[in-house]
Amino acid sequence: MIQLPLKALCTTLALASACAMAAPVRYTIDPTHTYPSFEADHMGVSVWRGKMNKNSGTVVLDKTAGTGTVEIVIDLASIDFGLPALNAWAKGKDFFNVKKSPRATYKGSLEKFVDGSPTQLSGALTLNGQTHPVTLSIHRFKCVPHPMLKRELCGADASGSFNRDAFGLSAGKDYGFNMDVALRIQVEAVAAQ
């Protein structure tokens, strides 16, 4: 039987423990607590607000290394302005055309970690068959033990904007609509088992 000196054994255990804690953790987006919302101009006289009610995705986070990735899929047919007629129009051929392009996707990297939390998400949005960079500012990010699931739960509040005309979504442009869309996203994700 091989006997290790106590100091060597303690060092080995400490390194093994540190390596285990440093591993990236995969989280699954909780669709019941995640709602990408948006604001869009209506002829310069008002701002229309809405949200997307169905989404899915994953987050991979390595707190120790200060790195991470995000992949989100948004079901465009779940758009909700709070007005059924406008929802139907947005899903139709004159805007999202969900029969042709039913989903939007966002893939990005968590960046600019401060005290173990990311403050920026840089990535690309694919919408209407086109992909363009979109950067989100993360205003709040926190992880806690989920009291019922007994796994880590992380949540964030983020915002950003994009020009919808760049994605070929120019409805209203000829009437003076501003093409900028403001995003506000609340997201929660639970660590995989």
C-alpha positions as CSV (number, residue, x, y, z in Angstrom):
1,M,0.0,0.0,0.0
2,I,1.3,3.4,-1.0
3,Q,1.3,6.1,1.8
4,L,1.2,9.7,0.9
5,P,2.5,12.3,3.4
6,L,-0.4,14.2,5.0
7,K,0.7,17.5,3.3
8,A,0.7,15.9,-0.2
9,L,-2.7,14.3,0.4
10,C,-4.2,17.7,1.6
11,T,-2.7,19.4,-1.5
12,T,-4.1,16.8,-3.8
13,L,-7.6,17.1,-2.3
14,A,-7.6,20.9,-2.4
15,L,-6.6,20.9,-6.1
16,A,-9.3,18.3,-6.9
17,S,-11.9,20.3,-5.1
18,A,-10.8,23.6,-6.9
19,C,-11.0,21.8,-10.3
20,A,-14.5,20.5,-9.5
21,M,-15.7,24.0,-8.5
22,A,-14.1,25.6,-11.6
23,A,-16.0,23.4,-14.1
24,P,-18.6,25.2,-16.3
25,V,-22.2,24.7,-15.3
26,R,-25.0,24.2,-17.8
27,Y,-28.3,25.9,-17.0
28,T,-31.7,25.4,-18.8
29,I,-33.8,28.5,-19.4
30,D,-37.0,28.5,-17.4
31,P,-39.6,29.5,-20.0
32,T,-42.1,30.3,-17.2
33,H,-39.8,33.0,-15.8
34,T,-38.2,34.3,-19.0
35,Y,-39.9,36.9,-21.2
36,P,-38.0,38.9,-23.9
37,S,-40.0,42.2,-24.1
38,F,-39.6,45.0,-26.6
39,E,-40.7,48.6,-27.4
40,A,-41.2,49.9,-30.9
41,D,-42.2,53.2,-32.3
42,H,-45.7,53.8,-33.8
43,M,-45.3,56.8,-36.1
44,G,-43.6,58.9,-33.5
45,V,-46.8,59.4,-31.6
46,S,-46.6,56.4,-29.2
47,V,-44.5,53.4,-28.2
48,W,-45.9,49.9,-28.7
49,R,-44.8,47.3,-26.1
50,G,-45.0,43.6,-26.3
51,K,-43.3,40.4,-25.3
52,M,-42.6,36.9,-26.5
53,N,-44.3,34.2,-24.4
54,K,-42.5,31.1,-25.6
55,N,-38.8,30.5,-25.6
56,S,-36.1,28.0,-24.7
57,G,-32.4,27.8,-24.4
58,T,-29.3,27.2,-22.4
59,V,-26.6,29.1,-20.5
60,V,-23.1,27.7,-19.8
61,L,-21.4,29.6,-17.1
62,D,-17.9,29.3,-15.6
63,K,-17.8,31.7,-12.7
64,T,-14.2,31.0,-11.8
65,A,-12.9,31.6,-15.4
66,G,-15.3,34.5,-15.9
67,T,-16.7,33.1,-19.1
68,G,-20.0,31.8,-20.5
69,T,-22.3,31.3,-23.4
70,V,-26.0,31.8,-24.1
71,E,-28.2,30.3,-26.7
72,I,-31.9,31.3,-26.9
73,V,-34.7,30.2,-29.3
74,I,-37.7,32.5,-29.4
75,D,-41.0,31.3,-30.9
76,L,-42.2,34.2,-33.0
77,A,-45.8,33.0,-33.0
78,S,-45.9,33.7,-29.3
79,I,-45.7,37.5,-29.8
80,D,-48.1,39.3,-27.5
81,F,-48.9,43.0,-27.8
82,G,-52.0,42.6,-25.7
83,L,-54.0,43.2,-28.8
84,P,-55.1,40.1,-30.8
85,A,-55.5,41.9,-34.1
86,L,-51.9,43.3,-33.9
87,N,-50.6,39.9,-32.8
88,A,-52.2,38.3,-35.9
89,W,-50.7,41.0,-38.2
90,A,-47.2,40.6,-36.7
91,K,-47.3,36.8,-37.3
92,G,-48.5,37.2,-40.9
93,K,-46.7,37.7,-44.2
94,D,-46.3,41.5,-43.8
95,F,-44.0,41.2,-40.8
96,F,-42.6,38.0,-39.1
97,N,-44.1,35.6,-41.6
98,V,-44.0,32.8,-39.0
99,K,-44.9,30.2,-41.6
100,K,-41.6,30.9,-43.4
101,S,-39.4,31.9,-40.3
102,P,-41.0,30.6,-37.1
103,R,-38.1,31.3,-34.8
104,A,-35.5,33.9,-33.8
105,T,-32.3,32.8,-32.2
106,Y,-29.7,34.6,-30.2
107,K,-26.2,33.2,-29.5
108,G,-23.7,35.1,-27.5
109,S,-20.9,35.2,-24.9
110,L,-21.1,36.5,-21.4
111,E,-18.4,39.2,-20.9
112,K,-17.0,41.9,-18.6
113,F,-17.4,40.0,-15.3
114,V,-17.4,42.1,-12.2
115,D,-17.2,40.3,-8.8
116,G,-18.1,37.0,-10.5
117,S,-21.1,38.3,-12.5
118,P,-21.2,39.2,-16.2
119,T,-22.2,42.7,-17.2
120,Q,-22.5,42.3,-20.9
121,L,-23.7,39.7,-23.4
122,S,-22.2,40.0,-26.9
123,G,-23.7,37.9,-29.7
124,A,-25.7,37.6,-32.8
125,L,-29.5,37.7,-33.4
126,T,-30.9,35.7,-36.3
127,L,-34.3,37.0,-37.3
128,N,-36.2,36.8,-40.6
129,G,-33.3,34.7,-42.1
130,Q,-30.7,37.4,-41.4
131,T,-28.0,37.5,-38.7
132,H,-26.6,40.7,-37.1
133,P,-24.7,41.5,-34.0
134,V,-26.6,42.6,-30.9
135,T,-25.0,43.5,-27.6
136,L,-27.0,43.4,-24.3
137,S,-26.1,45.2,-21.1
138,I,-26.7,43.1,-18.0
139,H,-28.1,45.3,-15.2
140,R,-28.6,42.6,-12.7
141,F,-27.2,39.0,-12.4
142,K,-27.5,36.7,-9.4
143,C,-27.4,33.0,-8.6
144,V,-29.0,31.4,-5.6
145,P,-30.0,27.9,-4.5
146,H,-33.5,27.2,-5.8
147,P,-35.5,26.4,-2.7
148,M,-37.7,23.7,-4.3
149,L,-35.5,22.2,-7.0
150,K,-32.3,22.1,-4.7
151,R,-30.2,23.3,-7.7
152,E,-28.7,26.6,-8.5
153,L,-30.9,29.2,-10.1
154,C,-29.5,32.2,-11.9
155,G,-31.4,35.2,-13.1
156,A,-30.7,38.4,-15.0
157,D,-32.2,41.6,-16.3
158,A,-30.7,42.8,-19.5
159,S,-31.4,45.4,-22.2
160,G,-30.3,46.4,-25.6
161,S,-31.6,47.5,-29.0
162,F,-31.4,46.7,-32.7
163,N,-32.6,48.2,-36.0
164,R,-35.4,46.0,-37.3
165,D,-34.9,47.3,-40.9
166,A,-31.5,45.6,-40.9
167,F,-33.5,42.3,-40.6
168,G,-35.8,43.1,-43.5
169,L,-38.6,44.1,-41.1
170,S,-39.4,47.6,-42.4
171,A,-43.1,47.7,-42.1
172,G,-44.1,51.3,-41.3
173,K,-40.8,52.9,-42.4
174,D,-42.6,54.7,-45.3
175,Y,-44.9,56.2,-42.7
176,G,-42.1,57.6,-40.5
177,F,-41.8,54.7,-38.0
178,N,-38.5,54.7,-36.3
179,M,-36.8,51.3,-37.0
180,D,-35.1,51.0,-33.6
181,V,-36.4,48.4,-31.3
182,A,-35.6,48.5,-27.6
183,L,-35.2,45.2,-25.8
184,R,-35.7,44.4,-22.1
185,I,-35.2,40.8,-21.1
186,Q,-35.9,39.0,-17.8
187,V,-34.4,35.6,-17.7
188,E,-34.1,32.8,-15.2
189,A,-32.3,29.5,-15.7
190,V,-31.8,26.4,-13.5
191,A,-28.7,24.3,-13.3
192,A,-29.0,21.0,-15.1
193,Q,-29.0,17.9,-12.9
